[in-house]
Amino acid sequence: MFDGAQLAQAIAAHPGDTDAALTAYEEALFPRSDAFYAAAHAMLDLVLGDRTPFDFIDLLRDGPQDRS
């Protein structure tokens, strides 16, 4: 919902110029979503990576840690 509201604000701020509205929206969206992307990538590696299931077992046993 937040992203939808942000997109609506960008469109309202750039009437008639959809490209400018999308550019403004994406300039705010991509940096904001970097942390979520990194977390999703780490979880995907945890459950499907080369050390599966060992890293996942370590997570359950030891709790979250920096596993990079």
C-alpha positions in Angstrom: 0.0 0.0 0.0 2.8 2.3 0.8 4.4 1.9 -2.6 1.0 2.5 -4.3 0.6 5.7 -2.3 4.1 6.8 -3.3 3.4 6.1 -6.9 0.1 8.0 -6.8 2.0 11.0 -5.3 4.6 10.9 -8.0 1.9 10.8 -10.7 0.1 13.7 -9.1 3.4 15.6 -8.9 4.1 15.1 -12.6 0.8 15.5 -14.4 0.9 14.4 -18.0 4.5 13.0 -17.7 4.3 9.4 -16.8 8.0 8.8 -17.5 9.0 11.5 -15.0 6.6 10.2 -12.4 7.9 6.7 -12.7 11.5 7.9 -12.6 10.8 9.9 -9.4 9.0 6.9 -7.9 11.8 4.5 -8.7 14.5 6.8 -7.4 12.9 6.5 -4.0 11.8 2.9 -4.3 15.0 1.2 -5.2 17.2 2.4 -2.3 14.3 1.7 0.1 13.9 -1.8 -1.1 17.7 -2.7 -1.0 17.6 -4.0 2.6 14.5 -6.2 1.8 16.2 -7.6 -1.3 19.4 -8.4 0.7 17.4 -10.2 3.4 15.4 -12.2 0.9 18.5 -13.2 -1.0 20.2 -14.3 2.3 17.1 -16.4 3.2 17.0 -17.9 -0.2 20.7 -18.9 0.1 20.0 -20.3 3.6 17.3 -22.7 2.4 18.5 -23.4 -1.2 22.3 -22.7 -1.1 25.3 -24.9 -1.2 25.3 -25.5 2.6 21.6 -26.4 2.8 20.4 -27.8 5.2 23.4 -27.1 7.5 23.1 -23.3 7.6 19.4 -23.6 8.2 20.0 -26.0 11.1 22.6 -23.6 12.5 20.0 -20.8 12.3 17.5 -22.9 14.2 20.1 -23.9 16.8 22.1 -20.7 17.3 19.6 -18.0 16.2 20.3 -15.3 13.6 23.9 -14.3 13.0 25.9 -12.7 10.2 26.4 -15.6 7.9 28.1 -13.8 5.0 
